[in-house]
Amino acid sequence: MTTKKPQKKTEEGPRFAFDKQNYVLVIIGLVVLGIGLLLLIGGGSDDPNVFNDSLFDFRRLTLAPILILAGYIIEIFAIMKLPKSKS
């Protein structure tokens, strides 16, 4: 008859789903998203009979969508990144 050796219990405490680096990436992604959304603001005209060309400038058509897309990519990466295991 064989006896089983008692296994050592490791006291790690509760493990969180995210690491500190994940939270930092989430905050960076939210800041990039916020900047992209702020760049979309404005460009309209108060008078409907006057056309304002600033609606179609580089900031609103190119820069803001790129920042918003980059923010979402950072957010997805921050959620999917596995925390480092302590071994």
N, CA, C and O atoms as CSV, one atom per row, in Angstrom:
chain,resi,resn,atom,element,x,y,z
A,1,MET,N,N,0.835,-1.165,0.000
A,1,MET,CA,C,0.000,0.000,0.000
A,1,MET,C,C,0.895,1.248,0.000
A,1,MET,O,O,1.839,1.344,0.784
A,2,THR,N,N,0.594,2.177,-0.867
A,2,THR,CA,C,1.416,3.378,-0.968
A,2,THR,C,C,0.693,4.544,-0.316
A,2,THR,O,O,-0.532,4.652,-0.364
A,3,THR,N,N,1.467,5.389,0.277
A,3,THR,CA,C,0.877,6.579,0.882
A,3,THR,C,C,1.188,7.781,-0.003
A,3,THR,O,O,2.273,7.899,-0.572
A,4,LYS,N,N,0.225,8.648,-0.097
A,4,LYS,CA,C,0.409,9.857,-0.909
A,4,LYS,C,C,1.084,10.929,-0.070
A,4,LYS,O,O,0.774,11.115,1.107
A,5,LYS,N,N,1.999,11.614,-0.695
A,5,LYS,CA,C,2.672,12.705,-0.017
A,5,LYS,C,C,1.748,13.911,0.009
A,5,LYS,O,O,1.076,14.198,-0.981
A,6,PRO,N,N,1.706,14.611,1.116
A,6,PRO,CA,C,0.862,15.810,1.137
A,6,PRO,C,C,1.439,16.888,0.215
A,6,PRO,O,O,2.640,17.156,0.214
A,7,GLN,N,N,0.556,17.486,-0.557
A,7,GLN,CA,C,1.001,18.535,-1.487
A,7,GLN,C,C,1.180,19.846,-0.732
A,7,GLN,O,O,0.434,20.168,0.193
A,8,LYS,N,N,2.179,20.578,-1.153
A,8,LYS,CA,C,2.423,21.872,-0.530
A,8,LYS,C,C,1.361,22.852,-1.004
A,8,LYS,O,O,1.067,22.938,-2.196
A,9,LYS,N,N,0.799,23.577,-0.073
A,9,LYS,CA,C,-0.195,24.583,-0.407
A,9,LYS,C,C,0.519,25.914,-0.600
A,9,LYS,O,O,1.305,26.347,0.243
A,10,THR,N,N,0.234,26.534,-1.697
A,10,THR,CA,C,0.825,27.845,-1.943
A,10,THR,C,C,-0.226,28.901,-1.656
A,10,THR,O,O,-1.346,28.843,-2.162
A,11,GLU,N,N,0.150,29.844,-0.852
A,11,GLU,CA,C,-0.760,30.924,-0.491
A,11,GLU,C,C,-0.506,32.114,-1.411
A,11,GLU,O,O,0.356,32.948,-1.134
A,12,GLU,N,N,-1.255,32.188,-2.500
A,12,GLU,CA,C,-1.091,33.298,-3.429
A,12,GLU,C,C,-2.118,34.386,-3.188
A,12,GLU,O,O,-1.859,35.546,-3.505
A,13,GLY,N,N,-3.231,34.063,-2.658
A,13,GLY,CA,C,-4.295,35.031,-2.502
A,13,GLY,C,C,-5.127,35.081,-3.779
A,13,GLY,O,O,-4.885,34.317,-4.713
A,14,PRO,N,N,-6.083,35.960,-3.815
A,14,PRO,CA,C,-6.934,36.028,-5.004
A,14,PRO,C,C,-6.172,36.575,-6.215
A,14,PRO,O,O,-5.374,37.505,-6.096
A,15,ARG,N,N,-6.430,35.991,-7.356
A,15,ARG,CA,C,-5.804,36.469,-8.596
A,15,ARG,C,C,-6.820,37.301,-9.353
A,15,ARG,O,O,-7.983,36.918,-9.483
A,16,PHE,N,N,-6.382,38.417,-9.841
A,16,PHE,CA,C,-7.247,39.291,-10.610
A,16,PHE,C,C,-7.145,38.936,-12.085
A,16,PHE,O,O,-6.152,38.359,-12.529
A,17,ALA,N,N,-8.168,39.280,-12.829
A,17,ALA,CA,C,-8.170,38.979,-14.258
A,17,ALA,C,C,-7.148,39.842,-15.000
A,17,ALA,O,O,-6.559,39.402,-15.987
A,18,PHE,N,N,-6.941,41.060,-14.525
A,18,PHE,CA,C,-6.023,41.978,-15.180
A,18,PHE,C,C,-4.852,42.285,-14.277
A,18,PHE,O,O,-4.955,42.265,-13.051
A,19,ASP,N,N,-3.737,42.568,-14.919
A,19,ASP,CA,C,-2.524,42.982,-14.226
A,19,ASP,C,C,-2.455,44.515,-14.270
A,19,ASP,O,O,-3.279,45.157,-14.922
A,20,LYS,N,N,-1.483,45.089,-13.583
A,20,LYS,CA,C,-1.331,46.546,-13.590
A,20,LYS,C,C,-1.104,47.068,-15.005
A,20,LYS,O,O,-1.606,48.132,-15.366
A,21,GLN,N,N,-0.351,46.319,-15.804
A,21,GLN,CA,C,-0.069,46.736,-17.174
A,21,GLN,C,C,-1.347,46.756,-18.017
A,21,GLN,O,O,-1.487,47.602,-18.900
A,22,ASN,N,N,-2.276,45.838,-17.755
A,22,ASN,CA,C,-3.542,45.835,-18.476
A,22,ASN,C,C,-4.340,47.111,-18.176
A,22,ASN,O,O,-4.912,47.724,-19.077
A,23,TYR,N,N,-4.367,47.492,-16.912
A,23,TYR,CA,C,-5.107,48.700,-16.545
A,23,TYR,C,C,-4.471,49.951,-17.149
A,23,TYR,O,O,-5.178,50.868,-17.564
A,24,VAL,N,N,-3.162,49.989,-17.197
A,24,VAL,CA,C,-2.483,51.134,-17.808
A,24,VAL,C,C,-2.835,51.211,-19.296
A,24,VAL,O,O,-3.090,52.298,-19.816
A,25,LEU,N,N,-2.850,50.068,-19.981
A,25,LEU,CA,C,-3.207,50.055,-21.399
A,25,LEU,C,C,-4.657,50.460,-21.616
A,25,LEU,O,O,-4.967,51.135,-22.598
A,26,VAL,N,N,-5.553,50.060,-20.714
A,26,VAL,CA,C,-6.956,50.453,-20.828
A,26,VAL,C,C,-7.081,51.968,-20.701
A,26,VAL,O,O,-7.816,52.596,-21.464
A,27,ILE,N,N,-6.379,52.550,-19.757
A,27,ILE,CA,C,-6.441,54.004,-19.569
A,27,ILE,C,C,-5.857,54.730,-20.778
A,27,ILE,O,O,-6.412,55.734,-21.224
A,28,ILE,N,N,-4.747,54.231,-21.311
A,28,ILE,CA,C,-4.150,54.840,-22.511
A,28,ILE,C,C,-5.127,54.751,-23.682
A,28,ILE,O,O,-5.292,55.717,-24.427
A,29,GLY,N,N,-5.765,53.614,-23.844
A,29,GLY,CA,C,-6.740,53.454,-24.922
A,29,GLY,C,C,-7.913,54.404,-24.778
A,29,GLY,O,O,-8.384,54.965,-25.768
A,30,LEU,N,N,-8.392,54.592,-23.550
A,30,LEU,CA,C,-9.501,55.523,-23.332
A,30,LEU,C,C,-9.090,56.968,-23.620
A,30,LEU,O,O,-9.880,57.750,-24.150
A,31,VAL,N,N,-7.861,57.313,-23.272
A,31,VAL,CA,C,-7.377,58.672,-23.556
A,31,VAL,C,C,-7.282,58.895,-25.068
A,31,VAL,O,O,-7.685,59.946,-25.566
A,32,VAL,N,N,-6.752,57.911,-25.796
A,32,VAL,CA,C,-6.642,58.034,-27.258
A,32,VAL,C,C,-8.032,58.132,-27.881
A,32,VAL,O,O,-8.245,58.929,-28.795
A,33,LEU,N,N,-8.981,57.326,-27.394
A,33,LEU,CA,C,-10.355,57.410,-27.887
A,33,LEU,C,C,-10.957,58.786,-27.609
A,33,LEU,O,O,-11.605,59.370,-28.478
A,34,GLY,N,N,-10.745,59.296,-26.414
A,34,GLY,CA,C,-11.273,60.609,-26.060
A,34,GLY,C,C,-10.695,61.719,-26.923
A,34,GLY,O,O,-11.421,62.620,-27.344
A,35,ILE,N,N,-9.402,61.663,-27.187
A,35,ILE,CA,C,-8.777,62.676,-28.049
A,35,ILE,C,C,-9.354,62.591,-29.458
A,35,ILE,O,O,-9.638,63.616,-30.078
A,36,GLY,N,N,-9.529,61.371,-29.964
A,36,GLY,CA,C,-10.110,61.203,-31.294
A,36,GLY,C,C,-11.521,61.749,-31.378
A,36,GLY,O,O,-11.888,62.379,-32.370
A,37,LEU,N,N,-12.316,61.512,-30.342
A,37,LEU,CA,C,-13.687,62.026,-30.350
A,37,LEU,C,C,-13.717,63.545,-30.202
A,37,LEU,O,O,-14.567,64.211,-30.794
A,38,LEU,N,N,-12.793,64.096,-29.412
A,38,LEU,CA,C,-12.737,65.555,-29.278
A,38,LEU,C,C,-12.343,66.225,-30.593
A,38,LEU,O,O,-12.781,67.339,-30.878
A,39,LEU,N,N,-11.519,65.549,-31.390
A,39,LEU,CA,C,-11.119,66.131,-32.675
A,39,LEU,C,C,-12.264,66.149,-33.682
A,39,LEU,O,O,-12.210,66.883,-34.669
A,40,LEU,N,N,-13.291,65.355,-33.443
A,40,LEU,CA,C,-14.440,65.355,-34.347
A,40,LEU,C,C,-15.411,66.502,-34.075
A,40,LEU,O,O,-16.270,66.794,-34.907
A,41,ILE,N,N,-15.284,67.141,-32.941
A,41,ILE,CA,C,-16.232,68.178,-32.545
A,41,ILE,C,C,-16.074,69.420,-33.419
A,41,ILE,O,O,-14.965,69.798,-33.797
A,42,GLY,N,N,-17.203,70.039,-33.729
A,42,GLY,CA,C,-17.209,71.335,-34.407
A,42,GLY,C,C,-17.174,71.225,-35.911
A,42,GLY,O,O,-17.338,70.143,-36.475
A,43,GLY,N,N,-16.960,72.356,-36.554
A,43,GLY,CA,C,-16.859,72.400,-37.997
A,43,GLY,C,C,-18.151,72.777,-38.696
A,43,GLY,O,O,-18.163,73.004,-39.906
A,44,GLY,N,N,-19.221,72.845,-37.951
A,44,GLY,CA,C,-20.489,73.215,-38.566
A,44,GLY,C,C,-20.639,74.722,-38.657
A,44,GLY,O,O,-19.778,75.482,-38.213
A,45,SER,N,N,-21.728,75.125,-39.230
A,45,SER,CA,C,-22.005,76.552,-39.382
A,45,SER,C,C,-23.309,76.868,-38.670
A,45,SER,O,O,-24.246,76.070,-38.697
A,46,ASP,N,N,-23.370,78.037,-38.029
A,46,ASP,CA,C,-24.606,78.443,-37.359
A,46,ASP,C,C,-25.670,78.862,-38.357
A,46,ASP,O,O,-26.862,78.687,-38.105
A,47,ASP,N,N,-25.252,79.410,-39.483
A,47,ASP,CA,C,-26.179,79.846,-40.524
A,47,ASP,C,C,-26.291,78.745,-41.580
A,47,ASP,O,O,-25.278,78.381,-42.178
A,48,PRO,N,N,-27.490,78.201,-41.832
A,48,PRO,CA,C,-27.615,77.118,-42.814
A,48,PRO,C,C,-27.365,77.564,-44.253
A,48,PRO,O,O,-27.181,76.716,-45.127
A,49,ASN,N,N,-27.352,78.861,-44.523
A,49,ASN,CA,C,-27.109,79.353,-45.874
A,49,ASN,C,C,-25.627,79.537,-46.175
A,49,ASN,O,O,-25.262,79.807,-47.319
A,50,VAL,N,N,-24.775,79.397,-45.178
A,50,VAL,CA,C,-23.337,79.586,-45.343
A,50,VAL,C,C,-22.653,78.227,-45.217
A,50,VAL,O,O,-22.860,77.502,-44.245
A,51,PHE,N,N,-21.830,77.893,-46.220
A,51,PHE,CA,C,-21.091,76.631,-46.195
A,51,PHE,C,C,-19.742,76.851,-45.548
A,51,PHE,O,O,-19.054,77.829,-45.841
A,52,ASN,N,N,-19.366,75.944,-44.671
A,52,ASN,CA,C,-18.107,76.054,-43.956
A,52,ASN,C,C,-17.195,74.907,-44.393
A,52,ASN,O,O,-17.515,73.740,-44.169
A,53,ASP,N,N,-16.060,75.238,-45.015
A,53,ASP,CA,C,-15.128,74.218,-45.510
A,53,ASP,C,C,-14.380,73.485,-44.404
A,53,ASP,O,O,-13.775,72.444,-44.659
A,54,SER,N,N,-14.410,74.003,-43.190
A,54,SER,CA,C,-13.656,73.350,-42.119
A,54,SER,C,C,-14.268,72.000,-41.731
A,54,SER,O,O,-13.681,71.250,-40.951
A,55,LEU,N,N,-15.427,71.701,-42.266
A,55,LEU,CA,C,-16.048,70.395,-42.022
A,55,LEU,C,C,-15.240,69.281,-42.672
A,55,LEU,O,O,-15.240,68.154,-42.177
A,56,PHE,N,N,-14.554,69.574,-43.768
A,56,PHE,CA,C,-13.822,68.563,-44.526
A,56,PHE,C,C,-12.307,68.736,-44.430
A,56,PHE,O,O,-11.598,68.511,-45.411
A,57,ASP,N,N,-11.813,69.126,-43.284
A,57,ASP,CA,C,-10.368,69.293,-43.157
A,57,ASP,C,C,-9.705,67.979,-42.732
A,57,ASP,O,O,-10.381,66.994,-42.435
A,58,PHE,N,N,-8.389,67.985,-42.711
A,58,PHE,CA,C,-7.600,66.788,-42.396
A,58,PHE,C,C,-7.914,66.250,-41.003
A,58,PHE,O,O,-7.957,65.038,-40.793
A,59,ARG,N,N,-8.131,67.147,-40.068
A,59,ARG,CA,C,-8.346,66.737,-38.677
A,59,ARG,C,C,-9.591,65.868,-38.530
A,59,ARG,O,O,-9.564,64.869,-37.812
A,60,ARG,N,N,-10.677,66.236,-39.198
A,60,ARG,CA,C,-11.936,65.502,-39.040
A,60,ARG,C,C,-12.056,64.296,-39.955
A,60,ARG,O,O,-12.683,63.304,-39.583
A,61,LEU,N,N,-11.476,64.357,-41.124
A,61,LEU,CA,C,-11.620,63.242,-42.069
A,61,LEU,C,C,-10.549,62.170,-41.923
A,61,LEU,O,O,-10.795,61.015,-42.270
A,62,THR,N,N,-9.382,62.516,-41.426
A,62,THR,CA,C,-8.288,61.542,-41.392
A,62,THR,C,C,-7.770,61.291,-39.979
A,62,THR,O,O,-7.735,60.147,-39.527
A,63,LEU,N,N,-7.373,62.331,-39.290
A,63,LEU,CA,C,-6.709,62.171,-37.999
A,63,LEU,C,C,-7.630,61.591,-36.930
A,63,LEU,O,O,-7.249,60.648,-36.236
A,64,ALA,N,N,-8.829,62.137,-36.789
A,64,ALA,CA,C,-9.743,61.668,-35.746
A,64,ALA,C,C,-10.150,60.202,-35.942
A,64,ALA,O,O,-10.115,59.447,-34.971
A,65,PRO,N,N,-10.533,59.761,-37.149
A,65,PRO,CA,C,-10.857,58.333,-37.300
A,65,PRO,C,C,-9.673,57.402,-37.044
A,65,PRO,O,O,-9.853,56.302,-36.521
A,66,ILE,N,N,-8.469,57.833,-37.407
A,66,ILE,CA,C,-7.288,57.003,-37.142
A,66,ILE,C,C,-7.066,56.879,-35.632
A,66,ILE,O,O,-6.752,55.794,-35.143
A,67,LEU,N,N,-7.226,57.974,-34.894
A,67,LEU,CA,C,-7.059,57.927,-33.439
A,67,LEU,C,C,-8.139,57.072,-32.778
A,67,LEU,O,O,-7.852,56.331,-31.838
A,68,ILE,N,N,-9.360,57.168,-33.258
A,68,ILE,CA,C,-10.437,56.356,-32.687
A,68,ILE,C,C,-10.176,54.880,-32.953
A,68,ILE,O,O,-10.340,54.055,-32.054
A,69,LEU,N,N,-9.776,54.534,-34.159
A,69,LEU,CA,C,-9.467,53.144,-34.481
A,69,LEU,C,C,-8.279,52.647,-33.653
A,69,LEU,O,O,-8.294,51.516,-33.168
A,70,ALA,N,N,-7.259,53.478,-33.490
A,70,ALA,CA,C,-6.104,53.099,-32.675
A,70,ALA,C,C,-6.517,52.898,-31.219
A,70,ALA,O,O,-6.014,51.993,-30.552
A,71,GLY,N,N,-7.425,53.730,-30.723
A,71,GLY,CA,C,-7.911,53.575,-29.357
A,71,GLY,C,C,-8.627,52.248,-29.155
A,71,GLY,O,O,-8.431,51.577,-28.142
A,72,TYR,N,N,-9.460,51.871,-30.128
A,72,TYR,CA,C,-10.149,50.582,-30.019
A,72,TYR,C,C,-9.168,49.410,-30.105
A,72,TYR,O,O,-9.340,48.408,-29.410
A,73,ILE,N,N,-8.164,49.526,-30.934
A,73,ILE,CA,C,-7.158,48.461,-31.044
A,73,ILE,C,C,-6.386,48.325,-29.722
A,73,ILE,O,O,-6.110,47.212,-29.274
A,74,ILE,N,N,-6.045,49.446,-29.111
A,74,ILE,CA,C,-5.358,49.409,-27.820
A,74,ILE,C,C,-6.253,48.766,-26.763
A,74,ILE,O,O,-5.778,47.973,-25.951
A,75,GLU,N,N,-7.541,49.102,-26.768
A,75,GLU,CA,C,-8.477,48.520,-25.803
A,75,GLU,C,C,-8.589,47.008,-25.978
A,75,GLU,O,O,-8.574,46.266,-24.995
A,76,ILE,N,N,-8.699,46.554,-27.209
A,76,ILE,CA,C,-8.792,45.110,-27.462
A,76,ILE,C,C,-7.518,44.415,-27.017
A,76,ILE,O,O,-7.576,43.349,-26.406
A,77,PHE,N,N,-6.375,45.003,-27.314
A,77,PHE,CA,C,-5.103,44.427,-26.890
A,77,PHE,C,C,-5.005,44.379,-25.369
A,77,PHE,O,O,-4.520,43.397,-24.809
A,78,ALA,N,N,-5.463,45.439,-24.697
A,78,ALA,CA,C,-5.389,45.486,-23.233
A,78,ALA,C,C,-6.270,44.418,-22.600
A,78,ALA,O,O,-5.916,43.855,-21.565
A,79,ILE,N,N,-7.408,44.137,-23.211
A,79,ILE,CA,C,-8.303,43.119,-22.662
A,79,ILE,C,C,-7.772,41.713,-22.940
A,79,ILE,O,O,-7.877,40.833,-22.085
A,80,MET,N,N,-7.209,41.496,-24.113
A,80,MET,CA,C,-6.776,40.155,-24.497
A,80,MET,C,C,-5.404,39.779,-23.938
A,80,MET,O,O,-5.072,38.594,-23.894
A,81,LYS,N,N,-4.603,40.748,-23.512
A,81,LYS,CA,C,-3.246,40.458,-23.033
A,81,LYS,C,C,-3.313,39.683,-21.721
A,81,LYS,O,O,-3.995,40.087,-20.780
A,82,LEU,N,N,-2.604,38.580,-21.676
A,82,LEU,CA,C,-2.561,37.758,-20.476
A,82,LEU,C,C,-1.602,38.360,-19.461
A,82,LEU,O,O,-0.524,38.826,-19.831
A,83,PRO,N,N,-1.979,38.355,-18.189
A,83,PRO,CA,C,-1.034,38.857,-17.171
A,83,PRO,C,C,0.118,37.884,-16.999
A,83,PRO,O,O,-0.030,36.679,-17.205
A,84,LYS,N,N,1.263,38.423,-16.618
A,84,LYS,CA,C,2.442,37.574,-16.413
A,84,LYS,C,C,2.233,36.724,-15.174
A,84,LYS,O,O,1.764,37.209,-14.144
A,85,SER,N,N,2.586,35.444,-15.286
A,85,SER,CA,C,2.461,34.547,-14.134
A,85,SER,C,C,3.713,34.665,-13.280
A,85,SER,O,O,4.822,34.794,-13.797
A,86,LYS,N,N,3.524,34.618,-11.977
A,86,LYS,CA,C,4.655,34.713,-11.047
A,86,LYS,C,C,5.151,33.317,-10.757
A,86,LYS,O,O,4.571,32.598,-9.943
A,87,SER,N,N,6.246,32.924,-11.436
A,87,SER,CA,C,6.794,31.601,-11.180
A,87,SER,C,C,8.258,31.675,-10.865
A,87,SER,O,O,8.890,30.647,-10.621
